Amino acid sequence: MSPNKDDAAGRDAAALARDLVTQISAISASLSSGLESRSGAPLAAPGAGPAYEWPRALLENAGRFVSPVLPAEAALRPLKAALLRLLRIVTRDQSTFNSALLEAVRGALLETEKAMRDVSTSAVAARDASRRAEEAAARVGSEAAVRLSEATAALEARLDAEAGAIVGNLHAGLERIDALERDRDVRFEVLARERERENEKTGEILRKVEEAGEGLRMLRLDWSSLRSNLQNVAVAGAPPEVRGSEAIRAHSGGGALRADDPLRAGLYVSFEEHFRGSEDEIRRRQKSDAALFRGAPGPVADLGCGRGEFLEALAAEGVKGIGCDANPVMAARAKEKKLAVDAADLFAWLAARPDGSLGGITAFQVVEHLAPSSLFDLVELSARKLAAGGRVLFETVNPESVYAMRWFWMDLTHVRPVPAPSLAQLLTASGFRDVSVDFRSPVPESEGLTAEAAKDPRLAPIARLLFAPQDYAVTGVK
């Protein structure tokens, strides 16, 4: 074979190989892009396969060059035929190779064509299977959608029914609650009206009790005043010598000093200064008592005023005060301070005051000098002389304190101790209101129990008995 023929055969073989590669790539691209093209064009039918006319024509053309044949009409045919026979001897091996190569390419073309048909058939089958799967999936999806829609509708219907039942129950419950609340309100209103009526009845009863108590108190005051008047009538009807100093001694139980005994009067002044305390100390202790009489409905009378400490305390509070004392030395000292004090027996002096003219009556450390009957007289006379709203205050030694009773008998003019409950009850029974007891003058710490011992509960009863406050004051209002 000539070089030109060999080159032509090589180019034909290379072109065939490229065509095969192109066809295989097209088939691969078609398979990878899906069972259908993006434009919707279907794949080739089974068995169609790619067109191989050009490779077959090429192989037929190449076959003619493997065994050259002279046409019958060729010029010099005999000579050319002899020449071909000579050339076959030289090109026999090449011809054999070319023939084998051609057969191999032809076999490869046939196998490729068969494989392409199989691939196309598989692709079509896959496409059909995919379409059937899509159709089945669509049917399943449609059925599932229908079932889901039906289930949703059923659920919604059930929820609507249950919600309706719940709403109905809720409305019924609310109606019951409203009925209960209305019933409660009615009951509360009835109860409130009953309570109001009961409160009115209770208030009316309390008012009647208060009016009865006030009436009883006024009766006691009237009776106290009446007893005092009767006492004055009895004294006025007595002989003159009885109405004098002996009458004073009868009131005091023999404990008061006579006005015509200046020596003993002077001794008592020294006695009081020694045992009761200095004027500054007494004035300081009585300052809070003077404040009780602010706005009194009249002057305040201090019975047994002594040196006039309480009258000075009243003046400091802007309250008018007057006083009397049976001791002429004490009265003279008070007058030196420009105080309105008279040297007189407290009963005669108080009896001379107009009834209802005094805003207050006080007696500091006086009642323990009186006999029991005179103490009654003092309370009744005070009830007569006080104006309405006037206050009485009596201070004396606390007999419940052993420590205080140690000093009680130091004063030789003391007649008897007066317990606080007894004096308070006397005021109450005589018609005074708001009666209260104030214990005062605690025992000095240096002479009582230590602070630590006082905290011991086992010693508390002993402490109350031995070291209770030394004095008390009882007050009441007319």
Secondary structure, 3 states (H helix, E strand, C coil): CCHHHHHHHHHHHHHHHHHHHHHHHHHHHHHHCCCCCCCCCCCCCCCCCCCCHHHHHHHHHHHHHHCCCCCCCCCCHHHHHHHHHHHHHHHHHHHHHHHHHHHHHHHHHHHHHHHHHHHHHHHHHHHHHHHHHHHHHHHHHHHHHHHHHHHHHHHHHHHHHHHHHHHHHHHHHHHHHHHHHHHHHHHHHHHHHHHHHHHHHHHHHHHHHHHHHHHHHHHHHHHHHHHHHHHHHHHHCCCHHHHHHHHHHHHHCCCCCCCCCHHHHHHHHHHHHHHCCCHHHHHHHCHHHHHCCCCCCCCEEEECCCCCHHHHHHHHCCCCEEEEECCHHHHHHHHHCCCCEEECCHHHHHHCCCCCCEEEEEEECCHHHCCHHHHHHHHHHHHHHEEEEEEEEEEEECCCCHHHHHHHCCCCCCCCCCCHHHHHHHHHHCCCEEEEEEEECCCCCCCCCCHHHHCCCCCHHHHHHHCCCCEEEEEEEC
